[in-house]
Structure formats: structure tokens, C-alpha cells
């Protein structure tokens, strides 16, 4: 055979470079179906989950929503625990830092050092991502904020923002390294969030309880978030200021103090033009066109470009001392009433009577042996459903449905309420003082009775289909 014989060439091929033929596939065995699962609690640490939970797709609103939720919690606490008091106060400090951080502290007075149960045993209750927990759930009352979820979302938000630009190229899950700090009842706690996406576990840990007792009894929440590129042009100190002024406009029974500090750097584009936010009060269309490097060095060397914005709004009157902010059984369906009893967290130390007294009708009931048992024992009763129905009907017979809601400012006369609102407007917008004529201001409280019979008829119609 010659050297060019194909038989010889084929037999002398290099085994290292020879292409291997894959084994024949078994066409009778298709790939196995693989099912995946995702826990609902992962919505706390996922962008789309947060959008679905809050209703806000614009991430600028997330920062404002955090301010709102912490203010909501402070006001709800003061309204409940300090009725008749005119010395209650809430103070807020917000800083936009030069290293692109959003730093927020919200503090409310608690002169009586009233125990804050929500901040005790945090990992198994308030910051347990496996459940919702809160004192305002299963109640139909006037309140603010996300029921049982606000603190969990506030702890998780920085992590979500930190990962908004993830491109899927990393195998590791980097954690946010700034803690949520809670100060209450003379105790300071630092809470870090750990997210294990692979195992779908969210844990608030560790919690460091500092040994030194605080010198004050106030409640203060402190959090630090990254300012992501997506919001840098819109999240500015003037937007935050506008939000804060508008938020406290109608809450005239609590004193407010805000300190808004802008230490952020001026941003410039590659052409040397100053980048300003869309609604910055100092926006100048004729931006400086210095050499980019020169302008950048000037920015680094310059002090904070804005002075601290101060907003002070003293209380105009006391908190309503007689406000009966309590649920009525007439606003509850049988299912909702059942949940009010069966979803109690501490079943061993809570009695059926304790739950009934969260209704205005229940405050008129005497304590009897049938309702003095613990929820834990009650849940073991095979006739539990019948007894819940009996209690439901019993409460409904005690009082007629209320014709009007009990409101937080019903303790002052109409003219006093009008004056309080005018005074608060002048506090918040002093430059408009000369344009406001209090004598021409009008105030009208409109009350209406809502009849849901049409909805009940609609529901009956669906049930017959």
C-alpha cells in the first residue's frame, strides 16, 4: 500500500485528537420532568416581588415609602399610647452621603417607657419572614402603614436595591453589610439580613444587643440604603423635603422636626456639564462647561453644596383623649371574625375574652367561664366553629351598628380644627404666609353612612352560579 492509502491514514490517526462518537440515545426514555418551587417569602428580596407587594415600580418611591412607613408606625404608637398628650414628638434625620448612601433615622418620644413588644424576640415574630405578625392585623380601625410587614420590608429593601443590577453572571450572593438599628426601651439592637437564595431562606441575623443601656427611652429606627444609579437623578433633597412637608400637613396633634442633609457630590457628564435632577430647584440650563477633569476635582474639593433643610412643626393641640379607635363586630364577616380568634400568635397566654375586648361590643361583655379559656384550649374544642358563630351573633346583639366613625380630631370644634390646619400650613410653608387669609379659609367635615347591601347581593348572586 502507498503512503496515501486511506486505509493506512485511517488506522494511524492520533487517539488524542480523534473525535469520539456519542453512544446511541435511548429514544424510549425522554428527559425526566423537573418541577421547581419558590417560596412566597422570597418576594421580600426580589424586585418584582417588591413591586407586587407595594404597587410601586419606580424605585425612587421606595425610599419615600420607607420614610412613610416609619412615620406611620411612630404616629400609630403615639395615638394609641399617649392620648390627651400635647408633648409627643417625632424627629427625622435624612442624609444623602457623598458615597451614594441614603441614611434615615426616625425617632418618637416614649417618656413613659412603654414596652414595645414588637421589638422583643424579633427573629421569631416581627422579623420572621415565614409569617405576617403584627397587632393591627384582623382589626378594622383607623391606622397607617403595612400591617405586620413594614419592618421586614424595610430590612430587606437595601438588599433588593443592592442587587438591582445583577446580570446573572455570579454564583455567589453578596449580602448588604449595613444593619438596621432599633433603639427602644433603653436597648439598642443591630439587625443584619442574610439571604440564602439557593435554599430560599431569609434570616434576620445576627441580632447584637448592646450591653450599655441607652440614656433615653425614645424609640428610634435607623437604616442605611444604597442610592442606585437608576434613582440618582430623581432622588434629591428637594423631592424628599416636599414629601415630608405634605405628609405631616393634617397630623396637627404631634410635633415634627426634620433635618435633611445633602452631602452628595455634584455629578458631571463627560462633556463637563453639571447633571442636575429633573426637579432640582437650582437647575440651570446653562451648565458650566469646564474641562471635565477640572470640574471633577473642584467637586471633590468643595464642601456640601446645600445647607441643612430644617422643618419644624409644633403640635397645634393635644391628641384626642377620648378617641375610641376600636373595631366593631358589624364590619366583620364570619370568616374575618374567625380569623381574629384562630390566628392569635400567643395562644397560650391570650384568652377568648381578650380577643372579644378588641371589639367595642366586647367591652360591654362580662367575663364568664366560657370565654375565660385560652385560645390554645379553645382551638382543641370540637365544637369550636359553633361556639365562634354563637360569639359572633352574641356580639352583634349588644350594640347597633355605629352611624359615624370615631375620628382622631373629634375632640376639637370645627373652628379649632380649621385654625390648626391653617397654622400647620403656615408652619410648613412660611413664605406663603402673606398670601394666606385665615378668615377666608373654609373647613367642612362630611360624614356619610355606607351601605354594603349591594355588595352582599352581588356576593349571593355569585354563590348561586
C-alpha positions as CSV (number, residue, x, y, z in Angstrom):
1,X,0.0,0.0,0.0
2,X,1.1,3.5,-0.7
3,X,1.5,6.3,1.9
4,X,-1.6,7.9,0.6
5,X,-3.7,4.9,1.0
6,X,-6.8,5.9,3.0
7,X,-6.8,2.7,4.9
8,X,-3.3,3.4,6.3
9,X,-4.2,7.1,7.2
10,X,-7.4,6.0,9.0
11,X,-5.5,3.5,11.0
12,X,-2.7,5.8,12.1
13,X,-5.0,8.7,13.5
14,X,-4.0,10.3,16.8
15,X,-6.3,9.0,19.6
16,X,-5.9,12.3,21.4
17,X,-7.5,14.2,18.6
18,X,-9.8,11.6,17.3
19,X,-13.5,12.7,17.6
20,X,-15.5,10.3,19.7
21,X,-18.9,9.1,18.6
22,X,-21.6,9.6,21.3
23,X,-23.4,6.5,22.4
24,X,-26.8,6.0,20.9
25,X,-29.6,7.6,22.8
26,X,-32.5,5.7,24.2
27,X,-35.4,7.2,22.4
28,X,-37.8,5.3,24.6
29,X,-36.7,7.3,27.7
30,X,-37.5,11.1,27.4
31,X,-35.9,13.6,29.8
32,X,-37.5,13.5,33.3
33,X,-39.9,16.3,34.2
34,X,-38.3,18.5,36.8
35,X,-40.6,20.6,38.9
36,X,-39.4,23.8,40.6
37,X,-40.8,25.7,43.6
38,X,-40.5,29.2,45.0
39,X,-41.5,30.3,48.5
40,X,-43.7,33.4,48.7
41,X,-41.4,35.0,51.3
42,X,-38.8,35.4,48.5
43,X,-40.9,38.3,47.3
44,X,-39.4,40.4,50.0
45,X,-35.9,40.2,48.4
46,X,-36.9,40.3,44.7
47,X,-37.5,43.4,42.6
48,X,-40.7,42.2,41.0
49,X,-41.9,40.8,44.4
50,X,-41.5,44.2,46.0
51,X,-43.3,45.9,43.1
52,X,-46.2,43.5,43.6
53,X,-46.2,43.9,47.3
54,X,-46.0,47.7,47.3
55,X,-47.5,48.7,44.0
56,X,-44.5,50.9,43.2
57,X,-42.4,50.1,40.2
58,X,-40.5,53.4,40.3
59,X,-37.7,52.7,42.8
60,X,-37.5,56.4,43.8
61,X,-40.8,55.8,45.6
62,X,-39.3,53.0,47.6
63,X,-37.1,55.5,49.6
64,X,-40.1,57.7,50.2
65,X,-42.2,54.7,51.2
66,X,-39.6,53.8,53.8
67,X,-39.9,57.3,55.3
68,X,-43.7,57.0,55.3
69,X,-43.8,53.6,56.9
70,X,-41.5,54.6,59.8
71,X,-43.6,57.8,60.3
72,X,-46.8,55.7,60.2
73,X,-45.5,53.4,63.0
74,X,-44.4,56.3,65.2
75,X,-47.8,58.1,64.8
76,X,-49.8,55.0,65.4
77,X,-47.9,54.3,68.6
78,X,-48.3,57.9,69.9
79,X,-52.0,58.0,69.0
80,X,-52.6,54.7,70.9
81,X,-50.4,55.2,74.0
82,X,-50.4,58.9,74.6
83,X,-54.0,60.1,74.3
84,X,-54.5,63.6,75.7
85,X,-50.8,64.4,75.5
86,X,-49.6,67.5,73.7
87,X,-45.9,66.9,74.2
88,X,-45.5,64.0,71.9
89,X,-42.9,64.5,69.1
90,X,-41.4,62.8,66.1
91,X,-37.9,63.7,64.7
92,X,-36.5,62.7,61.4
93,X,-32.9,63.0,60.1
94,X,-32.2,62.1,56.4
95,X,-28.7,62.3,54.9
96,X,-27.7,61.8,51.3
97,X,-24.0,61.0,51.6
98,X,-21.1,61.6,49.2
99,X,-20.6,57.8,48.8
100,X,-24.1,57.4,47.5
101,X,-25.9,56.2,50.6
102,X,-29.3,57.1,51.9
103,X,-29.2,57.4,55.7
104,X,-32.5,57.6,57.6
105,X,-33.3,58.0,61.4
106,X,-36.9,58.3,62.7
107,X,-37.4,58.8,66.4
108,X,-40.5,59.3,68.5
109,X,-40.9,60.1,72.2
110,X,-41.8,57.5,74.7
111,X,-41.5,59.3,78.0
112,X,-43.3,56.7,80.0
113,X,-41.0,54.0,78.6
114,X,-44.0,51.9,77.4
115,X,-42.9,48.4,76.5
116,X,-42.6,47.8,72.7
117,X,-43.4,44.2,72.4
118,X,-42.9,44.1,68.6
119,X,-39.1,44.6,69.2
120,X,-38.7,41.7,71.6
121,X,-37.7,38.3,70.2
122,X,-37.5,39.9,66.7
123,X,-36.4,36.8,64.7
124,X,-39.4,34.7,65.7
125,X,-42.0,37.5,65.4
126,X,-41.7,40.9,63.7
127,X,-38.7,39.8,61.5
128,X,-39.8,36.3,60.8
129,X,-40.1,36.1,57.0
130,X,-42.2,32.9,57.2
131,X,-45.3,34.7,58.5
132,X,-47.0,38.0,59.0
133,X,-47.0,39.3,62.5
134,X,-48.5,42.5,64.0
135,X,-51.0,43.9,66.4
136,X,-53.0,45.7,63.7
137,X,-53.9,42.6,61.7
138,X,-57.5,41.4,61.9
139,X,-58.7,44.8,63.1
140,X,-60.9,47.3,61.3
141,X,-59.5,50.6,62.8
142,X,-58.0,53.8,61.6
143,X,-54.3,53.2,61.3
144,X,-51.4,53.7,58.9
145,X,-48.8,51.6,57.2
146,X,-48.3,48.0,56.1
147,X,-50.0,45.6,58.6
148,X,-47.2,43.4,60.0
149,X,-44.9,43.7,57.0
150,X,-43.3,47.1,57.1
151,X,-40.3,46.3,59.3
152,X,-39.5,43.1,57.3
153,X,-39.6,45.0,54.0
154,X,-37.5,47.9,55.4
155,X,-34.8,45.4,56.5
156,X,-34.9,43.7,53.1
157,X,-35.1,46.8,50.8
158,X,-31.3,47.7,50.8
159,X,-30.5,44.1,49.8
160,X,-33.0,44.3,46.9
161,X,-31.6,47.7,45.7
162,X,-28.0,46.4,46.1
163,X,-28.8,43.6,43.6
164,X,-30.9,45.5,41.1
165,X,-28.1,45.5,38.5
166,X,-27.3,41.8,38.9
167,X,-26.7,40.3,35.4
168,X,-26.8,36.7,36.4
169,X,-23.1,36.1,36.0
170,X,-22.3,35.5,39.6
171,X,-22.5,32.2,41.6
172,X,-22.4,33.9,45.0
173,X,-25.0,36.0,46.7
174,X,-23.4,39.1,48.2
175,X,-25.1,40.4,51.3
176,X,-25.8,44.0,52.3
177,X,-23.4,44.9,55.1
178,X,-25.3,47.8,56.9
179,X,-27.5,46.9,59.8
180,X,-31.0,48.0,60.7
181,X,-30.7,49.6,64.1
182,X,-33.6,49.6,66.5
183,X,-33.4,51.6,69.8
184,X,-36.3,51.2,72.2
185,X,-36.9,50.8,76.0
186,X,-33.2,51.8,76.6
187,X,-31.9,48.9,74.5
188,X,-30.1,49.1,71.1
189,X,-30.2,46.2,68.6
190,X,-28.3,45.8,65.3
191,X,-30.0,43.5,62.8
192,X,-28.3,42.2,59.7
193,X,-30.2,40.4,56.9
194,X,-28.9,37.2,55.4
195,X,-30.4,35.9,52.2
196,X,-29.8,32.3,51.0
197,X,-31.4,32.3,47.6
198,X,-30.4,28.7,46.8
199,X,-32.2,27.3,49.8
200,X,-34.8,30.1,49.8
201,X,-34.1,31.2,53.4
202,X,-34.3,34.8,54.7
203,X,-33.0,35.3,58.2
204,X,-32.7,38.4,60.3
205,X,-29.4,37.6,62.0
206,X,-27.4,38.0,64.0
207,X,-29.0,40.4,66.4
208,X,-26.4,42.2,68.5
209,X,-27.9,43.5,71.7
210,X,-25.5,46.1,73.1
211,X,-24.8,45.8,76.8
212,X,-24.7,49.5,77.6
213,X,-28.2,50.9,78.4
214,X,-29.3,53.9,76.5
215,X,-29.8,57.2,78.3
216,X,-33.2,57.8,76.7
217,X,-36.5,55.9,76.5
218,X,-37.4,57.1,73.0
219,X,-38.0,54.7,70.1
220,X,-35.6,55.2,67.1
221,X,-35.2,53.3,63.9
222,X,-32.1,53.8,61.8
223,X,-31.4,52.4,58.3
224,X,-28.9,52.9,55.5
225,X,-29.6,52.1,51.8
226,X,-27.6,52.3,48.6
227,X,-28.5,55.1,46.2
228,X,-28.6,53.2,43.0
229,X,-27.8,54.7,39.5
230,X,-31.4,54.4,38.5
231,X,-32.7,56.9,41.0
232,X,-29.8,59.3,41.3
233,X,-31.4,62.0,39.1
234,X,-34.8,61.8,40.8
235,X,-34.0,61.1,44.5
236,X,-32.9,64.5,45.6
237,X,-33.2,66.5,48.8
238,X,-36.0,68.7,47.4
239,X,-38.2,65.8,46.5
240,X,-37.7,64.4,50.0
241,X,-38.5,67.8,51.5
242,X,-41.7,68.1,49.5
243,X,-42.8,64.6,50.6
244,X,-42.1,65.4,54.3
245,X,-44.0,68.7,54.3
246,X,-47.0,67.1,52.7
247,X,-47.0,64.0,54.9
248,X,-47.4,65.9,58.2
249,X,-49.9,68.5,56.9
250,X,-53.0,67.1,58.5
251,X,-51.4,65.5,61.6
252,X,-51.7,68.5,63.8
253,X,-51.7,66.8,67.3
254,X,-48.0,65.8,67.1
255,X,-44.8,67.9,66.9
256,X,-42.5,67.2,64.0
257,X,-38.9,68.0,63.4
258,X,-36.9,67.2,60.2
259,X,-33.3,67.7,59.3
260,X,-32.5,67.0,55.7
261,X,-28.8,67.0,54.8
262,X,-27.4,66.8,51.3
263,X,-23.8,65.8,51.2
264,X,-24.0,64.2,47.8
265,X,-21.5,65.1,45.1
266,X,-22.4,67.2,42.1
267,X,-22.5,64.9,39.1
268,X,-21.0,65.9,35.8
269,X,-21.1,64.2,32.4
270,X,-18.2,63.5,30.1
271,X,-18.7,66.9,28.4
272,X,-18.2,68.7,31.7
273,X,-21.9,69.6,32.1
274,X,-23.4,69.6,35.5
275,X,-26.0,66.9,35.9
276,X,-29.0,68.1,37.8
277,X,-32.1,66.3,38.9
278,X,-35.4,66.8,37.0
279,X,-37.0,68.9,39.7
280,X,-33.9,70.4,41.4
281,X,-34.7,74.0,42.5
282,X,-31.3,75.1,41.4
283,X,-31.5,73.6,38.0
284,X,-29.6,75.8,35.5
285,X,-29.9,75.0,31.8
286,X,-26.6,76.9,31.1
287,X,-24.4,74.4,33.0
288,X,-20.8,75.1,33.4
289,X,-18.6,73.6,30.6
290,X,-15.3,73.5,32.3
291,X,-12.8,70.8,31.4
292,X,-14.2,67.6,32.8
293,X,-11.1,66.8,34.9
294,X,-11.0,70.3,36.3
295,X,-14.7,70.3,37.2
296,X,-14.4,66.9,38.8
297,X,-11.5,68.0,41.0
298,X,-13.5,71.1,42.0
299,X,-16.4,68.9,43.0
300,X,-14.2,66.7,45.2
301,X,-12.7,69.6,47.0
302,X,-15.9,71.5,47.6
303,X,-18.0,71.3,50.8
304,X,-21.6,70.1,50.9
305,X,-23.4,72.0,48.2
306,X,-26.6,72.6,50.2
307,X,-27.3,73.8,53.7
308,X,-29.3,71.6,56.1
309,X,-33.0,71.9,55.4
310,X,-34.9,72.3,58.7
311,X,-38.6,71.7,59.1
312,X,-40.2,72.3,62.5
313,X,-43.9,72.0,63.1
314,X,-45.1,72.1,66.7
315,X,-48.3,70.4,67.7
316,X,-51.3,72.7,67.5
317,X,-53.3,70.8,70.1
318,X,-53.3,67.5,72.2
319,X,-54.0,64.0,70.9
320,X,-57.7,63.1,71.4
321,X,-58.0,61.8,74.9
322,X,-61.4,60.1,74.3
323,X,-60.8,58.6,70.9
324,X,-62.3,55.1,70.7
325,X,-60.3,53.7,67.8
326,X,-61.6,50.2,68.1
327,X,-63.3,47.6,65.8
328,X,-67.0,47.0,65.6
329,X,-68.3,43.5,65.0
330,X,-70.7,44.9,62.4
331,X,-67.9,45.5,60.0
332,X,-66.7,41.9,60.2
333,X,-67.7,38.9,58.1
334,X,-67.9,35.5,59.9
335,X,-64.7,34.5,58.2
336,X,-62.9,37.6,59.4
337,X,-64.2,37.1,62.9
338,X,-63.0,33.5,62.9
339,X,-59.5,34.6,61.8
340,X,-59.4,37.2,64.6
341,X,-59.6,34.3,67.1
342,X,-57.8,31.5,65.4
343,X,-54.8,33.5,64.1
344,X,-53.7,34.8,67.5
345,X,-49.9,34.3,67.8
346,X,-49.6,33.7,71.6
347,X,-52.4,31.2,72.0
348,X,-51.3,30.0,75.4
349,X,-51.4,33.5,77.1
350,X,-54.3,35.0,75.2
351,X,-57.9,34.2,76.2
352,X,-61.0,34.3,74.1
353,X,-62.2,37.2,76.3
354,X,-59.0,39.2,75.4
355,X,-59.9,38.9,71.7
356,X,-63.6,39.9,72.3
357,X,-62.5,43.0,74.1
358,X,-60.8,44.2,70.9
359,X,-64.3,44.9,69.6
360,X,-66.3,47.8,71.0
361,X,-69.2,45.5,71.7
362,X,-66.8,43.2,73.6
363,X,-66.0,45.9,76.1
364,X,-69.6,45.7,77.2
365,X,-69.4,42.0,77.9
366,X,-68.9,40.4,81.3
367,X,-66.1,37.9,81.8
368,X,-67.6,34.4,82.0
369,X,-66.1,31.0,82.2
370,X,-66.9,30.1,78.6
371,X,-64.7,33.0,77.3
372,X,-62.1,32.9,80.0
373,X,-60.2,30.0,78.5
374,X,-57.0,30.3,76.5
375,X,-57.1,30.3,72.7
376,X,-54.9,27.2,72.8
377,X,-57.6,25.3,74.7
378,X,-60.4,26.8,72.7
379,X,-58.8,25.5,69.5
380,X,-59.0,22.0,70.8
381,X,-62.7,22.2,71.2
382,X,-64.5,20.0,68.6
383,X,-67.4,22.4,68.7
384,X,-65.2,25.4,68.1
385,X,-66.9,26.5,64.9
386,X,-70.4,26.5,66.5
387,X,-69.1,28.5,69.5
388,X,-67.4,31.1,67.3
389,X,-70.7,31.5,65.5
390,X,-72.5,31.9,68.8
391,X,-70.0,34.6,70.0
392,X,-70.3,36.4,66.7
393,X,-74.1,36.7,67.0
394,X,-73.8,37.5,70.7
395,X,-71.6,40.5,69.9
396,X,-73.9,41.7,67.2
397,X,-76.8,41.8,69.6
398,X,-75.0,44.0,72.1
399,X,-74.9,47.3,70.2
400,X,-76.5,48.6,67.0
401,X,-74.1,49.4,64.1
402,X,-72.4,52.8,64.6
403,X,-73.7,55.6,62.4
404,X,-70.4,57.5,62.4
405,X,-66.7,56.6,62.7
406,X,-64.8,57.8,65.8
407,X,-62.2,60.2,64.4
408,X,-58.9,61.4,65.8
409,X,-59.8,65.1,65.8
410,X,-63.4,64.9,67.0
411,X,-62.4,66.4,70.4
412,X,-61.9,69.9,69.0
413,X,-64.5,72.2,67.5
414,X,-64.8,72.8,63.8
415,X,-63.3,76.3,64.0
416,X,-60.4,74.9,66.1
417,X,-59.7,72.3,63.5
418,X,-59.7,74.8,60.8
419,X,-57.3,77.1,62.7
420,X,-55.0,74.1,63.4
421,X,-54.8,73.3,59.7
422,X,-54.1,76.9,58.8
423,X,-51.4,77.1,61.5
424,X,-49.8,73.9,60.2
425,X,-49.8,75.2,56.6
426,X,-48.1,78.4,57.8
427,X,-45.6,76.3,59.7
428,X,-44.7,74.3,56.7
429,X,-44.9,77.0,54.0
430,X,-43.8,80.2,55.8
431,X,-43.1,82.0,52.5
432,X,-46.8,81.8,51.7
433,X,-47.8,83.4,55.0
434,X,-48.6,86.8,53.4
435,X,-50.8,85.1,50.8
436,X,-52.9,83.1,53.3
437,X,-56.1,84.7,54.7
438,X,-57.2,82.5,57.6
439,X,-60.6,84.4,57.7
440,X,-61.3,83.1,54.2
441,X,-60.4,79.5,54.9
442,X,-63.2,77.0,54.9
443,X,-63.4,73.7,56.6
444,X,-66.1,71.1,56.3
445,X,-66.3,67.6,57.7
446,X,-68.5,65.4,55.6
447,X,-69.9,62.2,57.1
448,X,-71.8,59.6,55.2
449,X,-73.3,56.2,56.0
450,X,-72.1,53.3,53.8
451,X,-74.5,50.6,53.0
452,X,-72.9,47.4,51.6
453,X,-76.1,45.6,50.9
454,X,-75.5,45.8,47.1
455,X,-72.2,44.0,47.5
456,X,-73.8,41.4,49.7
457,X,-76.5,40.8,47.0
458,X,-73.7,40.6,44.4
459,X,-71.9,38.0,46.6
460,X,-75.1,36.0,47.0
461,X,-75.5,36.0,43.2
462,X,-72.1,34.6,42.6
463,X,-72.7,31.9,45.2
464,X,-75.8,30.7,43.3
465,X,-73.9,30.3,40.0
